[in-house]
Amino acid sequence: MLRDEVVKSSKLPWASPIALAKKNDGRLQLCIDYRKLNAATKINAFLLSHINASLGSLHGPQEKARVNIESGNRVGVSQA
């Protein structure tokens, strides 16, 4: 991945270590160690609103989004 420039090496304090693990079917799974991030995260710093309160503000949206809850951990991020 480094060679193909998919990832870049970093020693920044907020970077999380990554590793590739081979699945039983031979495919590779990207694993990220977020323990340092989790230790620095404040629990319940921002409480989520009740779903009914949120849905009321979505009346008549111009754009819609579709979320796959089975793959919710895979969020695309563009390079800054």
C-alpha positions as a LaTeX table, in Angstrom:
\begin{tabular}{lrrr}
\hline
Residue & $x$ (\AA) & $y$ (\AA) & $z$ (\AA) \\
\hline
Met1 & 0.00 & 0.00 & 0.00 \\
Leu2 & 2.92 & 2.34 & 0.68 \\
Arg3 & 4.44 & 1.45 & $-2.68$ \\
Asp4 & 1.15 & 2.09 & $-4.47$ \\
Glu5 & 0.70 & 5.35 & $-2.51$ \\
Val6 & $-2.62$ & 4.22 & $-1.06$ \\
Val7 & $-1.30$ & 5.18 & 2.39 \\
Lys8 & 1.56 & 7.36 & 3.57 \\
Ser9 & 3.90 & 6.84 & 6.51 \\
Ser10 & 3.28 & 9.25 & 9.39 \\
Lys11 & 4.60 & 9.89 & 12.87 \\
Leu12 & 1.98 & 12.48 & 13.76 \\
Pro13 & 0.58 & 12.14 & 17.30 \\
Trp14 & $-3.00$ & 11.68 & 16.08 \\
Ala15 & $-2.20$ & 9.01 & 13.47 \\
Ser16 & $-3.48$ & 5.50 & 14.16 \\
Pro17 & $-1.41$ & 2.41 & 13.29 \\
Ile18 & $-2.77$ & 0.20 & 10.51 \\
Ala19 & $-2.19$ & $-3.41$ & 9.49 \\
Leu20 & $-3.54$ & $-5.78$ & 6.87 \\
Ala21 & $-5.01$ & $-9.09$ & 8.02 \\
Lys22 & $-5.77$ & $-11.97$ & 5.69 \\
Lys23 & $-9.36$ & $-13.21$ & 5.95 \\
Asn24 & $-10.31$ & $-16.90$ & 5.76 \\
Asp25 & $-11.30$ & $-16.45$ & 2.11 \\
Gly26 & $-7.89$ & $-14.95$ & 1.23 \\
Arg27 & $-9.05$ & $-11.35$ & 0.90 \\
Leu28 & $-7.28$ & $-8.64$ & 2.89 \\
Gln29 & $-8.95$ & $-6.63$ & 5.65 \\
Leu30 & $-7.60$ & $-3.23$ & 6.69 \\
Cys31 & $-7.30$ & $-3.05$ & 10.48 \\
Ile32 & $-6.83$ & 0.26 & 12.31 \\
Asp33 & $-5.82$ & 0.49 & 15.97 \\
Tyr34 & $-7.93$ & 3.29 & 17.44 \\
Arg35 & $-7.09$ & 2.63 & 21.11 \\
Lys36 & $-5.21$ & 5.95 & 21.53 \\
Leu37 & $-8.05$ & 7.82 & 19.84 \\
Asn38 & $-10.62$ & 6.05 & 22.01 \\
Ala39 & $-8.64$ & 6.92 & 25.16 \\
Ala40 & $-8.67$ & 10.62 & 24.19 \\
Thr41 & $-12.36$ & 10.67 & 23.20 \\
Lys42 & $-14.83$ & 12.12 & 25.67 \\
Ile43 & $-17.72$ & 9.76 & 26.26 \\
Asn44 & $-21.11$ & 11.36 & 25.54 \\
Ala45 & $-19.47$ & 14.71 & 24.75 \\
Phe46 & $-22.28$ & 15.36 & 22.25 \\
Leu47 & $-25.48$ & 13.46 & 22.88 \\
Leu48 & $-27.45$ & 12.47 & 19.81 \\
Ser49 & $-30.93$ & 13.88 & 19.50 \\
His50 & $-33.94$ & 11.60 & 19.48 \\
Ile51 & $-34.68$ & 10.24 & 16.00 \\
Asn52 & $-38.18$ & 11.77 & 15.93 \\
Ala53 & $-36.75$ & 15.26 & 16.56 \\
Ser54 & $-34.24$ & 14.79 & 13.76 \\
Leu55 & $-36.76$ & 13.46 & 11.25 \\
Gly56 & $-38.95$ & 16.55 & 11.66 \\
Ser57 & $-36.19$ & 18.78 & 10.29 \\
Leu58 & $-35.82$ & 16.60 & 7.18 \\
His59 & $-39.26$ & 17.39 & 5.75 \\
Gly60 & $-39.00$ & 17.99 & 2.01 \\
Pro61 & $-35.24$ & 17.51 & 1.52 \\
Gln62 & $-33.76$ & 18.41 & $-1.87$ \\
Glu63 & $-31.05$ & 15.76 & $-1.55$ \\
Lys64 & $-31.26$ & 12.28 & $-0.13$ \\
Ala65 & $-28.60$ & 9.94 & 1.24 \\
Arg66 & $-28.60$ & 6.17 & 1.45 \\
Val67 & $-26.70$ & 4.49 & 4.27 \\
Asn68 & $-25.76$ & 0.82 & 4.39 \\
Ile69 & $-25.92$ & 0.03 & 8.11 \\
Glu70 & $-24.03$ & $-3.22$ & 7.56 \\
Ser71 & $-21.00$ & $-1.30$ & 6.27 \\
Gly72 & $-21.33$ & 1.85 & 8.34 \\
Asn73 & $-17.72$ & 1.69 & 9.44 \\
Arg74 & $-16.55$ & 2.36 & 5.88 \\
Val75 & $-16.74$ & 6.08 & 5.37 \\
Gly76 & $-14.99$ & 7.62 & 2.39 \\
Val77 & $-12.56$ & 10.43 & 3.21 \\
Ser78 & $-11.00$ & 12.68 & 0.60 \\
Gln79 & $-7.39$ & 13.79 & 0.91 \\
Ala80 & $-7.01$ & 17.28 & 2.45 \\
\hline
\end{tabular}
